[in-house]
Amino acid sequence: MGMTDFWMFAGALAVAYLVPGPDMVLVLQTGLLKGRPQALAVAAGLAAARATHVLLAAAGLAALLNTVPAAFEVVRFAGAAYLVWLGLAILRTSSSPPEDPAPRTNDRRQSWSSAMLRGLLTNLLNPKALLFCSVLLPQFVRPDNGSVALQFAVLGAILVAIGVMFDVVYAGAGSTLSRWAGRHPLAQFVQRWTFAAFLIGFGLRLTLSQRPV
């Protein structure tokens, strides 16, 4: 990949990661409510999901979602239901940041695993994320530059790495906001309802989205 292609690819990814979506909202909300470590665990789950999408796109499974209506509908409604469930779960939890500075090791590991799973499922059940990979990556693959599989692997690694960089920033931002929100009960209430509304809204929008043609 030439430098021009690299910067075009990185720029396209930066724009995609800057647009508010379920991934961004989940990382910010987790950082604010649960702290930076759990937000980074969510980021790890998102990274694993994005890597999976790259593999699926390279294997041609994105074309299946694009051509088989039933496959797209199943993934779409599963993803929408999960986002709505996440939003409702936020409303049911306390809006106060965690106060226990030293939770037990087993509890900490379980909470990290749960956070990572939330990140994995949020992105993995979004058919648009897979279709995004299937549309973007082939545009930067040049058959005359050698192995197509190797080029997909490099592009996929860049996609995941840039996503992680943005998610780390969002995790830090959420954690910073948590310290401020801890001193403002009204802010805790507003952030809980705002993040929940975003996730539920993203879920409802996904149910209304149309299969690409």
Summary of the structure (lengths in Angstrom):
residues: 213
radius of gyration: 18.2
end to end distance: 29.2
largest distance: 59.4
contacts: 689
relative contact order: 0.22
helix: 84%
strand: 0%
